[in-house]
Amino acid sequence: MDAKRILLLFLAAAFLLALGVVGVAHYFLRPLKAEGLAQAVLEQGGLEVQEAPYGLELIPKTPKALLAFYPGARVEPLAYAPVLAPVARAGYLVVLLKVPSGIALLGKERALEAHKAYPHLPLVVGGHSLGGVVAAELAAREGLPLILFASYPEEDLSGETLPTLALYGTEDGLLPLEEARQKAQRLPKHARVVFIEGLNHAGFGAYGSQKGDRPAGRPREALWREIAEEVLLFLEGLDLTAPPPPQTLHPGSGIVGKAGAGAPPRNTSP
């Protein structure tokens, strides 16, 4: 076989290999899009919804604290609106974080980017699945309250005392019940751990079914309400209170007033 033919065969094999790699990457990294009802939830009123470089902001009139939430792998952040919009309407500014390629490991600092925009609000971090792993790492490093959906810390945090809420589903096919119980041993001391009856892995959001998961055992609207109630119970127990907005002096008037009405003042510096 001459050299030219060998080169052609080599190039053809390389092309087929590259095509295969692209196909596999597309399969495993394809986004899990939010269902239409997720957007509909935001259109029910009571919130100001803003796009920011770091995520989708759900802003109540007078926020008490900031919850920065990392999505599960490849899940569109909007998918968590049915669960977390009620939390925002109860007075917590929620940011559904955007992460590169839908992988939270590639955007570990996004919660801190969101906090820079609202530095006067107490920060709580949370996440679903792989997003929870990143949230736990950040919470341990920064000493922040932590909310986990079907997730656990990569490192053992059982010696820490971070306020923590960890929610799991009894029908989770990706983090089965026994494994979840074992992984929960890594949680910080006094963590509140709840196993929600009938909840599966994809049931923490509205993005359809997920390969390897089990069917939910209860209507998802009821499950979403239960998740939101647990999150609110945890947040209210933290007794987080944002300080009043900074006072500003109106030029030439001598009158001191509060800076910013409605939504909190944002730090717009780069």
C-alpha positions, 0 to 999 in steps of 0.5 A, a space after each residue: 500500500 503506497 504512502 498516499 493511500 495510507 494517508 487517506 485512510 488515516 485522514 478518514 479514520 481521524 475524521 470518523 473519530 472526531 465525528 464520534 467524539 462530537 456526537 458523544 459530546 452532543 449527547 451528553 452535553 445537550 441542554 435540558 430545556 425548561 418547559 414553557 410553564 416555567 416562564 409562565 410562573 414568572 408571568 404571574 406577577 409579584 416579581 421583577 425579572 431581570 437578565 444579568 450576566 451571571 443569571 436570571 434574577 427574581 426580585 421581590 419588592 423588599 428583599 431580605 436576603 439573596 439566594 444564589 442557586 446553581 442548576 443541575 448539569 445541563 439544566 436550563 436555570 429557568 427550569 427551577 422557577 416553579 420551585 423558587 419563584 414562590 421563595 422569591 415572592 416571599 421576600 428572597 431575591 433569587 438568582 438562577 445562575 447561568 454556568 458555562 456549558 450548563 456545568 456548574 463546575 465551570 462557573 464556581 464563582 457565579 454566586 459571588 458575582 451575583 452577590 457583588 451586585 447586591 452586597 448589602 444582602 445576606 448570601 445563601 447558596 444552593 444547588 441541584 445535583 452537580 450544582 449542589 456539589 459546587 454550592 457546598 464547596 463555596 459554602 464551606 469556603 465562605 461560611 455560607 448557609 447552604 441548600 441542597 437538592 438531591 446533592 451532597 458535599 464532595 468533601 466531608 463537612 460533618 465537622 462544620 456547623 454551616 446552616 444546611 438544608 438537604 432535600 432528597 426524593 424517595 423515587 430518585 433514580 440518579 441518587 437512590 435512597 440508600 446512597 443519599 442516606 450514606 452521602 448525607 453523612 458528609 453534611 454539616 452538623 445539625 443539617 436538616 435532612 428531608 426525604 420527600 415522598 414520591 419525589 424523583 431527581 428531575 422533580 426538583 425542576 420543570 425540564 422533563 424526564 431525565 435518563 436513569 431517573 424513576 417516575 415521580 410518585 405524586 403530582 409534581 405541583 404538590 412536590 414543588 409546593 413541598 420543596 418551596 415550603 421546606 426552603 422557606 422554613 429554612 430561610 425564615 429560620 436563619 432570621 436574615 435581615 438586610 440592613 436598610 438602604 444607604 442614606 443619600 444626600 440630595 445635592 443642594 437640598 440638604 434632604 437625606 433620603 433612602 437610596 433606591 426605591 423598590 428593588 435594592 440598589 445594585 453595584 454596577 461597578 465592573 
